């Protein structure tokens, strides 16, 4: 759970700075957030979470 909250905070911060620098428009940010929201409710959510956990577990071993 802590990893999920951290990743949400990280992606939210990146999105904030992209919006602030006008790299991404508000429409694109809305589409990206909507895509993430609907992706989380599909069967792809579990493999994506497993991949994120595997990457985070591998980082200390580098």
Backbone as numpy.savetxt, mean C-alpha at the origin, in Angstrom:
# Nx Ny Nz CAx CAy CAz Cx Cy Cz
-0.68 -7.40 12.43 -1.50 -6.20 12.43 -0.64 -4.95 12.43
0.45 -4.97 13.18 1.31 -3.79 13.24 1.97 -3.52 11.89
2.30 -4.58 11.17 2.91 -4.40 9.85 1.92 -3.76 8.89
0.67 -4.19 8.95 -0.36 -3.63 8.08 -0.56 -2.15 8.35
-0.62 -1.78 9.61 -0.79 -0.37 9.97 0.42 0.43 9.51
1.61 -0.13 9.66 2.81 0.56 9.22 2.83 0.76 7.71
2.43 -0.26 6.97 2.41 -0.15 5.52 1.35 0.85 5.06
0.21 0.87 5.72 -0.83 1.84 5.38 -0.31 3.25 5.64
0.36 3.44 6.76 0.92 4.76 7.07 1.99 5.15 6.05
2.85 4.20 5.67 3.90 4.48 4.69 3.31 4.84 3.34
2.37 4.04 2.84 1.76 4.32 1.55 0.95 5.62 1.59
0.31 5.89 2.71 -0.41 7.15 2.86 0.52 8.34 2.81
1.68 8.22 3.45 2.67 9.30 3.43 3.23 9.52 2.03
3.53 8.43 1.33 4.02 8.54 -0.05 2.97 9.20 -0.93
1.73 8.77 -0.78 0.65 9.36 -1.57 0.49 10.85 -1.25
0.61 11.22 0.01 0.53 12.63 0.39 1.59 13.45 -0.32
2.83 12.97 -0.31 3.91 13.73 -0.95 3.77 13.75 -2.47
3.27 12.68 -3.06 3.03 12.69 -4.50 1.94 13.70 -4.86
0.91 13.78 -4.04 -0.14 14.78 -4.29 0.40 16.18 -4.10
1.21 16.37 -3.08 1.75 17.71 -2.77 2.68 18.20 -3.88
3.43 17.28 -4.49 4.36 17.68 -5.55 3.71 17.68 -6.92
2.41 17.45 -6.97 1.64 17.41 -8.22 2.14 16.34 -9.19
2.78 15.30 -8.65 3.19 14.18 -9.47 1.98 13.31 -9.82
1.07 13.21 -8.88 -0.16 12.45 -9.06 -1.32 13.40 -8.81
-2.29 13.38 -9.69 -3.45 14.24 -9.50 -4.44 13.62 -8.53
-5.42 14.41 -8.11 -6.40 13.93 -7.15 -7.26 12.81 -7.74
-7.56 12.88 -9.00 -8.34 11.82 -9.64 -7.59 10.50 -9.64
-6.30 10.55 -9.96 -5.48 9.34 -9.95 -5.35 8.76 -8.55
-5.20 9.63 -7.56 -5.10 9.16 -6.18 -6.40 8.50 -5.74
-7.53 9.06 -6.16 -8.83 8.48 -5.82 -8.98 7.10 -6.47
-8.57 6.98 -7.71 -8.64 5.70 -8.41 -7.72 4.68 -7.74
-6.51 5.08 -7.37 -5.57 4.17 -6.71 -6.12 3.70 -5.36
-6.70 4.60 -4.59 -7.26 4.23 -3.29 -8.46 3.30 -3.48
-9.29 3.60 -4.45 -10.43 2.73 -4.73 -10.01 1.35 -5.18
-8.98 1.29 -6.03 -8.45 0.01 -6.48 -7.94 -0.80 -5.30
-7.19 -0.17 -4.41 -6.67 -0.85 -3.23 -7.79 -1.35 -2.33
-8.82 -0.53 -2.17 -9.95 -0.90 -1.33 -10.67 -2.13 -1.89
-10.95 -2.11 -3.19 -11.65 -3.24 -3.78 -10.75 -4.47 -3.94
-9.45 -4.26 -4.14 -8.52 -5.39 -4.21 -8.46 -6.12 -2.88
-8.59 -5.38 -1.78 -8.54 -6.00 -0.45 -9.72 -6.92 -0.20
-10.81 -6.74 -0.93 -11.98 -7.58 -0.71 -12.03 -8.77 -1.67
-11.00 -8.97 -2.47 -10.98 -10.10 -3.40 -10.11 -11.22 -2.86
-10.00 -12.27 -3.61 -9.15 -13.39 -3.22 -7.68 -13.07 -3.34
-7.33 -11.96 -3.98 -5.92 -11.58 -4.14 -5.34 -10.98 -2.87
-6.18 -10.65 -1.90 -5.69 -10.01 -0.68 -4.75 -10.91 0.11
-5.08 -12.18 0.23 -4.25 -13.11 1.00 -2.87 -13.30 0.38
-2.75 -13.57 -0.93 -1.40 -13.69 -1.50 -0.59 -12.39 -1.40
-1.25 -11.25 -1.54 -0.54 -9.97 -1.44 -0.02 -9.78 -0.01
-0.85 -10.10 0.98 -0.40 -10.01 2.38 0.73 -10.99 2.66
0.64 -12.19 2.10 1.72 -13.17 2.29 3.02 -12.70 1.66
2.92 -12.10 0.48 4.12 -11.57 -0.18 4.74 -10.44 0.63
3.90 -9.53 1.12 4.41 -8.41 1.93 5.08 -8.93 3.20
4.47 -9.92 3.85 5.07 -10.50 5.05 6.39 -11.20 4.74
6.46 -11.90 3.61 7.70 -12.59 3.24 8.81 -11.59 2.97
8.50 -10.50 2.29 9.50 -9.47 2.01 9.98 -8.83 3.31
9.04 -8.52 4.20 9.43 -7.91 5.48 10.22 -8.87 6.35
9.93 -10.15 6.29 10.70 -11.14 7.05 12.10 -11.33 6.44
12.25 -11.13 5.14 13.54 -11.33 4.48 14.47 -10.14 4.66
13.94 -8.97 4.92 14.78 -7.77 5.02 15.85 -7.89 6.11
15.55 -8.37 7.32 16.62 -8.49 8.33 17.73 -9.47 7.95
17.42 -10.39 7.05 18.41 -11.41 6.66 19.35 -10.94 5.57
19.15 -9.74 5.07 20.03 -9.25 3.99 21.34 -8.79 4.52
